[in-house]
Amino acid sequence: MQQNDMNVFMMGNRLKDILNREKVTASKVCRETGIDRGMMSKFLNGKINLSLKKLTLIADYLGYDIEFVKRTHSRERK
């Protein structure tokens, strides 16, 4: 699995955890935000990434903030 694929998979799993914690279904989020259900399903299963706009819609609906984390190197470059 490539790095980008792993990130999509991890993001989908993170959203699944949040949906479970908030006791809301993906279908309800789709209905309320206008996001395509098939697209949401593919995202939750790590098959596609969602646009920042769609991720922001979901985060806003669920009451979460989207934070960008700058990756730093764990080792010094030589």
Secondary structure, 3 states (H helix, E strand, C coil): CCHHHHHHHHHHHHHHHHHHHHCCCHHHHHHHHCCCHHHHHHHHCCCCCCCHHHHHHHHHHHCCCCCCCCCCCCCCCC
